[in-house]
């Protein structure tokens, strides 16, 4: 079990992505897709909400020795998360009628 640095919930290793810091003075956060890169790692759910929480809480800097540049993580998540995944509405069942009035 690993803990997501964004939402602080535990999850299986296979459910989370591993992040590592690379660089000198101001390390850059990289996604360790194979989960084998050297160094200390941090774990994050592959969701934009957990990324936002981690950035807001400054969790990258705490977990990865001062790392703050997480654009590589943002780019990775943009390719993994489908844009329509923001709402969990069943197909064919709108959450609200078009007129806004109940039947």
C-alpha positions as CSV (number, residue, x, y, z in Angstrom):
1,X,0.0,0.0,0.0
2,X,1.2,3.5,-0.9
3,X,-0.2,6.9,0.1
4,X,-1.1,9.5,-2.6
5,X,0.6,12.8,-1.9
6,X,-2.4,14.7,-3.2
7,X,-5.5,13.2,-1.5
8,X,-3.5,11.3,1.3
9,X,-5.6,8.2,0.6
10,X,-3.9,4.8,0.4
11,X,-3.9,2.7,-2.7
12,X,-2.2,-0.3,-4.3
13,X,1.1,0.3,-6.0
14,X,-0.6,-0.6,-9.4
15,X,-3.2,2.2,-8.9
16,X,-0.8,5.0,-8.3
17,X,2.0,6.6,-10.4
18,X,5.5,6.9,-9.0
19,X,7.2,10.3,-9.1
20,X,10.9,11.0,-8.6
21,X,13.0,14.2,-8.5
22,X,15.7,14.8,-11.0
23,X,18.1,17.7,-11.0
24,X,20.3,19.8,-8.8
25,X,19.2,23.0,-7.0
26,X,15.6,23.0,-8.0
27,X,14.8,19.4,-8.9
28,X,12.2,18.6,-11.6
29,X,9.5,16.0,-10.8
30,X,9.4,13.2,-13.3
31,X,7.0,10.3,-13.8
32,X,8.7,6.9,-13.2
33,X,6.5,4.8,-15.5
34,X,8.5,1.6,-14.9
35,X,8.8,2.3,-11.2
36,X,12.5,1.6,-11.2
37,X,14.3,4.9,-11.2
38,X,16.8,5.5,-8.5
39,X,16.1,7.8,-5.6
40,X,13.3,8.6,-3.3
41,X,9.8,8.3,-4.8
42,X,6.4,9.8,-4.1
43,X,3.1,8.4,-5.2
44,X,0.1,10.1,-6.8
45,X,-3.3,8.9,-8.1
46,X,-3.5,9.5,-11.9
47,X,-6.2,12.2,-11.6
48,X,-6.2,15.9,-12.1
49,X,-7.8,16.4,-8.7
50,X,-5.0,14.7,-6.9
51,X,-2.4,16.7,-8.9
52,X,-4.2,19.9,-8.0
53,X,-4.3,19.0,-4.3
54,X,-0.6,18.0,-4.3
55,X,0.3,21.3,-5.9
56,X,-1.9,23.3,-3.6
57,X,-0.4,21.5,-0.5
58,X,3.2,21.9,-1.8
59,X,3.5,18.1,-1.4
60,X,6.1,17.8,-4.2
61,X,8.6,19.9,-2.3
62,X,8.0,18.0,0.9
63,X,8.1,14.5,-0.5
64,X,10.9,15.0,-3.0
65,X,13.5,17.2,-1.4
66,X,12.5,20.6,-2.7
67,X,11.2,19.6,-6.1
68,X,8.6,22.0,-7.4
69,X,8.6,21.9,-11.2
70,X,5.8,19.3,-12.0
71,X,5.0,20.1,-15.7
72,X,6.2,16.7,-16.7
73,X,3.5,15.2,-14.4
74,X,0.9,17.5,-15.9
75,X,1.8,16.5,-19.4
76,X,1.8,12.8,-18.5
77,X,-1.7,13.0,-16.9
78,X,-3.0,14.9,-19.9
79,X,-2.2,11.9,-22.0
80,X,-3.5,9.3,-19.6
81,X,-6.8,11.0,-18.4
82,X,-9.5,11.3,-21.0
83,X,-10.9,14.9,-21.1
84,X,-14.5,13.6,-20.8
85,X,-13.7,11.8,-17.5
86,X,-14.4,14.9,-15.4
87,X,-18.1,14.0,-15.0
88,X,-19.3,10.5,-14.1
89,X,-22.7,10.6,-15.8
90,X,-24.2,7.5,-17.3
91,X,-24.6,7.5,-21.0
92,X,-28.1,8.3,-22.1
93,X,-29.2,9.6,-18.7
94,X,-28.6,13.3,-18.3
95,X,-28.3,14.7,-14.8
96,X,-30.7,17.5,-15.6
97,X,-33.4,18.1,-18.2
98,X,-32.5,20.5,-21.0
99,X,-35.2,23.0,-19.9
100,X,-34.1,22.8,-16.3
101,X,-37.5,21.9,-15.2
102,X,-38.5,18.6,-13.6
103,X,-41.2,16.5,-15.3
